[in-house]
Amino acid sequence: MTSVAAEVLAYGEAMVEFNQASRDCPEYLQGFGGDTSNFAIAAARQGARTGFVSAVGDDHFGRLLIDLWTREGVDTSAVRVDATAPTGVYFVSHGPAGHAFDYLRKGSAASRYTPGDLPRDAIAAAQVLHLSGISVAISDSACDAALAAVEHARANGVRVSFDTNLRLKLWPLARARAVMNEVLRLTDICLPSWDDVAVLTGLDDRDAIVDYLLARGARVVALKLGKDGAYVATPGERRVVPGHVVAAVDATGAGDCFGGAFVARLAAGDDPFAAARYANAAAALSTLGYGAVAPLPYREDVERMLAAQPAG
């Protein structure tokens, strides 16, 4: 796919999703997921020029993902097709405690990504490079590639966006803390979720958590609080940006949607607090349907919701 340079590049693993149609239904609906892919699509639906950096298998699922990104306007020129490894797959089930995930991703094409595969020119030309805790957890080589990408971005004046997204099924906590602290040192925009960052830092006070992240170098922190919105902080100001009340049915991709919308608005010139108000609305709308990608709202949907509510 040929396009102008992406404003926002996301690095990580995308997978084909099978999401339980409802709590009491044995059928699963085929969709798509992977946190950084969800992020890229969410940003694209808000009007940002986006691209994805990854690998997929030379298989049916890999082709489905490339077709998806093409439809969504996400540049795929930095997606490598690996003929020797599969595309990852995961399942989402729903129960009284919420949604649960089961993954088939070991040895996937994305986990075999290396620093030599990086699109260095595209990274240098972007405004923002986004990655997550999963991007650095799926394998040692993918972690090395992520760190090299971040260092290359910073060396070229490109902002780095990082979602902590801790998955302890992928690696032990001690390694997660060590690697993520290294990424945080090079992060400009930090997008943690409360549960993840509380475990990573051992802290349970939001100001202490924000202080911890800002001290490591972040210039903007948007601590995601689910339906309660986000606690947004810069070195000079911090405040809660309230969420939106909706009849949510599935929050599978809500955090990724928040991140994609937030960074898209930062790239468009919004200040962090205005970007968070917008992103809270986008995330709320994303919970109104099942799956990680299908319910992601478009810019006009978000603007309509914001127009119907007073600014706050």
C-alpha positions in Angstrom: 0.0 0.0 0.0 1.5 3.4 -1.0 0.7 6.4 1.1 2.1 9.6 2.5 4.1 9.3 5.6 2.1 8.1 8.6 1.6 10.6 11.5 1.1 7.8 13.9 3.0 4.4 13.7 2.1 1.5 15.9 4.4 -1.5 16.6 3.2 -4.8 17.9 1.2 -7.9 17.2 -2.2 -8.2 15.6 -4.3 -11.3 15.8 -7.5 -12.7 14.5 -10.2 -12.7 17.2 -13.0 -15.1 18.0 -15.4 -13.4 20.4 -18.2 -15.1 22.2 -21.4 -13.7 20.8 -22.9 -13.3 24.3 -22.4 -14.7 27.8 -24.9 -17.6 27.2 -24.1 -18.2 23.5 -21.7 -21.0 22.4 -21.0 -19.3 19.1 -18.0 -17.1 18.5 -17.8 -14.2 16.0 -14.7 -13.8 14.0 -13.1 -10.4 14.3 -9.7 -8.8 14.8 -7.6 -7.7 17.8 -4.1 -7.0 19.1 -3.8 -3.9 21.3 -1.6 -1.8 19.0 -3.6 -2.8 15.9 -6.8 -1.7 17.7 -5.0 1.5 18.6 -3.9 2.2 15.0 -7.4 1.6 13.6 -9.0 3.8 16.3 -6.6 6.6 15.5 -7.3 6.1 11.7 -11.1 6.4 12.4 -10.5 9.7 14.1 -8.7 11.0 11.0 -5.0 10.4 11.7 -2.7 9.0 9.0 -1.6 5.7 10.6 0.7 2.8 9.8 1.4 -0.6 11.4 4.8 -2.2 12.0 4.7 -5.9 12.5 4.7 -9.3 10.8 1.9 -11.7 9.9 2.0 -15.3 8.6 1.6 -16.2 4.9 -1.8 -17.6 5.7 -5.5 -16.9 5.5 -5.5 -15.0 8.9 -2.6 -12.9 7.8 -4.3 -11.9 4.6 -7.5 -11.1 6.6 -5.5 -8.7 8.7 -3.8 -7.0 5.7 -7.2 -6.6 4.1 -8.6 -5.1 7.3 -5.8 -2.5 7.6 -6.2 -1.6 3.9 -9.9 -1.0 4.4 -9.3 1.1 7.5 -6.7 3.3 5.8 -3.8 1.9 8.0 -0.6 1.8 5.9 0.8 -1.8 5.6 4.1 -1.1 3.9 5.9 -2.0 7.1 4.1 -5.3 7.7 6.3 -8.2 6.9 4.8 -11.5 5.6 6.6 -14.5 7.2 6.2 -17.7 5.2 7.6 -19.8 8.1 5.3 -18.7 11.0 1.6 -18.4 11.7 -0.6 -15.4 12.4 -1.7 -15.3 16.1 -5.2 -16.1 17.1 -7.1 -15.4 20.4 -10.6 -16.1 21.9 -12.7 -13.8 24.1 -15.3 -15.4 26.4 -17.8 -13.6 28.6 -18.9 -14.5 32.1 -20.1 -12.9 35.4 -16.6 -11.5 36.1 -16.3 -9.9 32.7 -14.4 -11.0 29.6 -11.6 -13.5 29.6 -8.9 -14.2 27.0 -7.2 -17.3 25.6 -4.3 -16.9 23.2 -2.7 -19.1 20.5 0.3 -16.9 19.7 3.5 -18.8 20.7 5.9 -18.8 17.7 3.8 -16.3 15.7 5.1 -14.3 12.9 5.1 -11.1 15.0 7.0 -12.8 17.8 9.8 -13.4 15.3 10.2 -9.7 14.4 13.8 -8.4 14.8 15.5 -5.0 14.9 16.7 -5.6 11.3 13.0 -5.7 10.1 12.3 -2.1 11.3 11.2 0.6 8.8 13.6 3.2 10.1 12.8 5.8 7.5 9.0 5.6 8.3 9.7 5.8 12.0 11.9 8.9 11.5 9.1 10.5 9.4 6.3 10.0 11.9 5.0 12.3 14.6 4.4 9.5 17.1 5.5 5.9 17.5 3.2 3.8 19.7 3.9 0.5 21.4 2.7 -1.4 24.4 3.8 -3.8 27.2 2.6 -6.6 24.9 4.9 -5.4 22.1 7.9 -5.9 24.3 6.6 -9.1 26.0 5.9 -11.5 23.1 9.6 -12.5 22.5 13.1 -11.4 23.1 13.6 -10.4 19.5 10.4 -8.4 19.4 11.5 -6.7 22.6 14.9 -5.9 21.0 13.1 -4.5 18.0 10.8 -2.4 20.1 13.7 -0.8 22.1 15.6 -0.1 18.8 12.5 1.5 17.4 12.0 3.7 20.4 15.6 4.8 20.4 15.5 5.6 16.7 12.3 7.5 17.2 13.7 9.6 20.0 16.9 10.3 18.0 14.8 11.7 15.2 12.5 13.9 17.4 9.6 11.5 17.2 7.4 11.3 20.3 7.0 7.8 21.8 3.6 6.7 23.1 3.5 3.7 25.5 0.6 1.7 26.9 1.8 -0.4 29.9 -0.7 -3.2 29.1 0.8 -5.8 31.5 0.2 -9.5 30.6 1.8 -11.7 33.2 1.0 -14.8 31.1 3.7 -13.6 28.7 6.5 -12.9 31.1 7.4 -12.7 34.8 6.8 -9.5 36.8 10.5 -8.8 37.5 11.3 -8.8 33.8 8.2 -6.8 32.9 9.3 -4.1 35.5 12.9 -4.0 34.2 11.9 -3.7 30.5 9.0 -1.4 31.0 11.1 1.0 33.1 13.6 1.1 30.3 10.8 2.0 27.8 9.3 4.5 30.2 12.7 6.3 30.3 12.2 7.0 26.6 8.4 7.6 26.7 6.8 11.0 26.0 3.1 9.9 26.2 2.2 7.3 28.8 -1.1 5.6 28.6 -1.4 3.2 31.6 -4.4 1.4 33.0 -4.9 1.4 36.7 -4.6 -2.3 37.3 -1.4 -2.6 35.2 0.5 0.3 36.6 -0.5 -0.5 40.2 1.1 -3.9 39.9 4.2 -2.5 38.0 4.9 0.2 40.5 3.5 -1.3 43.7 1.7 2.0 44.3 -2.1 2.5 44.9 -2.4 6.3 45.0 -3.0 8.0 41.6 -0.8 11.0 42.3 2.1 8.7 43.5 1.6 6.7 40.3 1.7 9.9 38.1 4.7 11.2 40.0 6.5 7.9 39.3 5.8 8.0 35.6 6.6 11.7 35.2 9.9 11.2 37.1 10.9 8.6 34.5 10.5 11.1 31.6 6.9 11.1 30.4 5.7 14.6 29.4 2.0 13.5 29.4 0.3 10.8 31.4 -3.2 9.7 30.8 -4.1 7.2 33.5 -7.1 5.3 32.3 -9.9 4.8 34.9 -12.5 2.9 32.8 -16.0 4.4 33.1 -14.6 7.1 35.5 -12.6 8.6 32.7 -8.9 9.4 32.9 -6.5 11.2 35.2 -4.4 13.4 33.0 -1.1 14.9 34.1 1.7 17.0 32.7 4.7 18.3 34.7 2.6 21.5 35.3 -1.0 20.4 35.7 -3.1 17.4 36.5 -6.8 16.7 36.7 -9.5 14.0 36.3 -11.3 14.2 32.9 -14.7 12.6 33.5 -15.9 9.6 31.5 -19.3 9.1 29.8 -22.2 6.9 31.0 -23.3 4.4 28.4 -25.0 1.0 28.4 -21.8 -0.9 27.8 -21.9 -4.5 26.6 -18.2 -5.3 25.9 -15.1 -3.3 26.9 -12.6 -5.5 25.0 -11.0 -2.7 23.1 -11.9 0.3 25.1 -8.5 1.1 26.4 -6.9 0.7 23.0 -9.6 3.0 21.6 -8.9 5.6 24.2 -5.2 5.5 23.4 -5.7 5.7 19.6 -8.2 8.6 19.9 -6.0 10.4 22.5 -2.9 10.3 20.4 -4.8 11.2 17.2 -6.0 14.3 18.9 -2.6 15.2 20.2 -1.2 14.8 16.7 -4.0 17.1 15.5 -2.9 19.8 18.0 -5.2 19.3 21.0 -3.9 19.8 24.5 -3.8 16.7 26.6 -7.0 17.5 28.5 -9.1 18.2 25.4 -7.6 15.1 23.9 -8.7 13.1 26.9 -12.3 14.4 26.8 -12.5 13.3 23.2 -10.8 10.0 23.9 -13.2 9.3 26.8 -16.2 9.7 24.5 -14.6 7.4 21.8 -13.8 4.7 24.4 -17.4 4.9 25.8 -18.8 4.4 22.3 -16.5 1.5 21.7 -18.2 -0.5 24.5 -21.6 -0.5 22.8 -20.8 -3.6 20.6 -18.9 -6.8 20.8 -15.3 -7.3 19.7 -12.2 -5.2 19.7 -12.5 -3.5 16.2 -16.0 -3.5 14.9 -17.4 -1.1 17.6 -14.6 1.4 17.3 -16.3 4.7 16.6 -15.6 7.2 13.7 -14.8 10.8 14.3 -18.3 11.9 13.4 -19.8 9.6 16.1 -17.5 11.0 18.7 -18.2 14.6 17.7 -21.9 13.9 17.8 -21.7 12.6 21.4 -19.5 15.5 22.6 -21.9 18.0 21.0 -24.8 16.5 23.0 -23.0 17.0 26.3 -21.6 20.1 28.0 -17.9 20.6 28.0 -16.2 19.6 31.3 
